[in-house]
Every structure is written in C-alpha cells, then in structure tokens.
Amino acid sequence: MKKYLLPVIAVLAVLAVTTYYLSPSYDRAYYEALSNFTYIDDVADEHKAFTRIDSEFQGDCEDFAFTLQLQIGGEVWAFTHNDNVNHAALVLNGVVYDSLRKHPIPVNAYQKHPLYKMTFNGELIAN
C-alpha cells in the first residue's frame, strides 16, 4: 500500500497545479487575493481598496471585493440573505468571487440575492 501512496500524491499535486494554471486569469487572481487577505471586521463602514493582491492586505468583505475589482474588473454587489444586507462580493461574467468562499461560484448557485451595485468611495491604499 505504501508504494502506491507516493504516486497518488504526485498525481494529486499535478492535478492541483494544472487546475490552477489552466483556470482563467481572474480565477487565479481571486485565489491569490484569498491567500493574502485577512478579514477584519469593519467598524466605521469605510471602504478601502489595495493596489496589490500579491502581498498581505486586510479588511472586510467590501474591501476584498473592491481590491479584487481593481485587478480583474467586474462589479461589487451588496447581497442580502433573509432580508438583511450582510455581505458584499465581486461579480464578473456570471461568477461570484466571495471573500468567504474557497472557490468562485456561479451567480445562479449563489445562496444570497443581489440588492444593489456598490460604488467605491473610499481610500486607495498602495501596499
């Protein structure tokens, strides 16, 4: 059994790397942003957007969405669930890029409902 473990791990690693590099560039940007983003609760409801996603940045869901929007475009939407506005995410080409998810989600499979498109009116931060 042990002699098969290494080849299985190698195949899984190749599949993971291949999936990453063959995914569209906006998906790769999303994964890179997720890997460098730290969620911090927003007290004053201010908006921030960071100029880079390849280094650490922090904020809330709007900050993540506006930062990713700088890199790949799209629209930042406020979403509701059970009649509460409680989240923001980036929508591009029918796909939701959500800071709380591990993978992009098609809009028609996303559990929250779009309320309104958000406009950036905050601070641009060079990082």
Backbone torsions as a table, in degrees:
resi	resn	phi	psi	omega
1	MET	NA	-40.5	-178.5
2	LYS	-63.3	-32.5	-177.8
3	LYS	-68.7	-19.0	178.4
4	TYR	-91.8	-15.9	-175.7
5	LEU	-65.3	-46.2	-179.5
6	LEU	-62.0	-46.6	177.0
7	PRO	-62.0	-35.8	178.6
8	VAL	-65.8	-43.7	177.7
9	ILE	-62.9	-41.1	179.5
10	ALA	-63.1	-43.1	178.9
11	VAL	-63.3	-43.7	179.1
12	LEU	-62.7	-40.1	178.7
13	ALA	-64.6	-43.8	178.4
14	VAL	-62.6	-41.8	178.2
15	LEU	-62.9	-42.0	179.9
16	ALA	-64.0	-46.6	-179.7
17	VAL	-65.7	-42.5	179.5
18	THR	-63.2	-43.7	178.8
19	THR	-60.8	-43.2	179.5
20	TYR	-62.0	-51.3	-173.8
21	TYR	-75.3	-21.4	177.2
22	LEU	-92.0	-8.1	177.6
23	SER	-72.7	154.2	179.2
24	PRO	-56.6	154.6	-175.9
25	SER	-60.5	-31.7	178.8
26	TYR	-71.0	-31.1	174.1
27	ASP	-66.8	-41.5	178.4
28	ARG	-63.1	-40.6	177.9
29	ALA	-62.2	-41.1	178.0
30	TYR	-60.0	-47.3	179.8
31	TYR	-64.2	-39.0	178.1
32	GLU	-65.0	-44.2	178.4
33	ALA	-61.3	-44.9	178.6
34	LEU	-58.2	-40.3	-176.2
35	SER	-70.5	-19.1	-178.6
36	ASN	-109.6	1.2	-174.8
37	PHE	-97.9	135.9	173.1
38	THR	-119.4	123.9	180.0
39	TYR	-76.1	130.3	174.2
40	ILE	-133.6	128.6	-178.6
41	ASP	-58.9	137.9	-178.3
42	ASP	-94.8	118.9	-177.5
43	VAL	-87.8	-44.8	-173.5
44	ALA	-95.3	2.9	-179.9
45	ASP	58.1	34.1	175.2
46	GLU	-85.0	156.2	178.0
47	HIS	-105.0	139.5	174.3
48	LYS	-131.1	148.8	171.0
49	ALA	-136.7	131.8	-179.0
50	PHE	-99.1	144.2	-175.5
51	THR	-76.3	-16.3	-177.4
52	ARG	-132.1	145.3	174.9
53	ILE	-112.2	-2.5	-179.1
54	ASP	-92.9	8.4	172.7
55	SER	-137.2	167.2	-174.4
56	GLU	-61.3	138.8	171.6
57	PHE	-147.6	160.5	-175.2
58	GLN	-144.3	158.6	178.8
59	GLY	159.6	-159.7	178.9
60	ASP	-104.7	-167.9	-174.0
61	CYS	-62.5	-37.5	178.2
62	GLU	-65.5	-41.0	-179.6
63	ASP	-62.3	-42.0	177.1
64	PHE	-61.8	-48.8	-176.4
65	ALA	-63.2	-44.3	179.7
66	PHE	-68.0	-34.7	177.1
67	THR	-65.7	-45.7	178.9
68	LEU	-65.8	-36.1	177.9
69	GLN	-59.0	-37.7	176.8
70	LEU	-59.1	-32.6	-175.7
71	GLN	-85.4	-40.0	-170.5
72	ILE	-124.9	-5.2	-178.7
73	GLY	88.7	-157.4	-179.1
74	GLY	92.4	-170.6	-178.8
75	GLU	-127.2	140.6	175.9
76	VAL	-93.2	127.3	-177.8
77	TRP	-118.9	143.5	168.6
78	ALA	-86.5	134.3	-178.3
79	PHE	-116.7	152.6	178.0
80	THR	-121.5	151.8	174.1
81	HIS	-144.9	123.9	-175.9
82	ASN	56.8	43.0	176.8
83	ASP	65.3	17.6	176.2
84	ASN	-114.8	131.5	171.5
85	VAL	-78.0	114.0	-174.4
86	ASN	-141.3	8.9	-177.0
87	HIS	-163.0	153.8	173.7
88	ALA	-131.2	145.4	179.0
89	ALA	-152.4	162.3	178.5
90	LEU	-89.5	136.7	175.9
91	VAL	-120.5	127.6	-179.5
92	LEU	-146.3	126.4	176.7
93	ASN	53.1	40.4	177.5
94	GLY	76.6	15.7	-178.7
95	VAL	-125.2	139.3	177.5
96	VAL	-99.3	128.4	175.8
97	TYR	-109.2	102.1	-169.4
98	ASP	-111.1	131.3	-179.2
99	SER	-65.9	-17.0	-178.5
100	LEU	-96.7	0.2	-178.8
101	ARG	-111.7	160.5	179.4
102	LYS	-92.3	-16.7	-177.1
103	HIS	-140.9	154.7	173.3
104	PRO	-62.4	151.6	-176.2
105	ILE	-129.6	131.6	174.2
106	PRO	-59.3	142.5	-177.8
107	VAL	-54.1	-41.5	-177.1
108	ASN	-70.2	-11.6	177.1
109	ALA	-105.0	-4.0	-178.0
110	TYR	-75.6	132.5	-172.3
111	GLN	-78.0	-17.6	179.1
112	LYS	-95.8	163.1	-175.4
113	HIS	-113.9	133.4	-179.0
114	PRO	-67.4	135.8	178.6
115	LEU	-104.0	-56.0	-178.9
116	TYR	-157.4	154.0	177.6
117	LYS	-79.2	135.0	-178.7
118	MET	-95.9	147.6	176.9
119	THR	-113.7	134.3	-179.8
120	PHE	-72.2	126.6	177.2
121	ASN	-139.9	38.8	-174.0
122	GLY	-121.0	-149.5	-174.4
123	GLU	-101.3	130.3	174.1
124	LEU	-91.7	123.9	-173.9
125	ILE	-116.1	120.7	175.7
126	ALA	-80.9	123.3	-178.9
127	ASN	-124.4	NA	NA
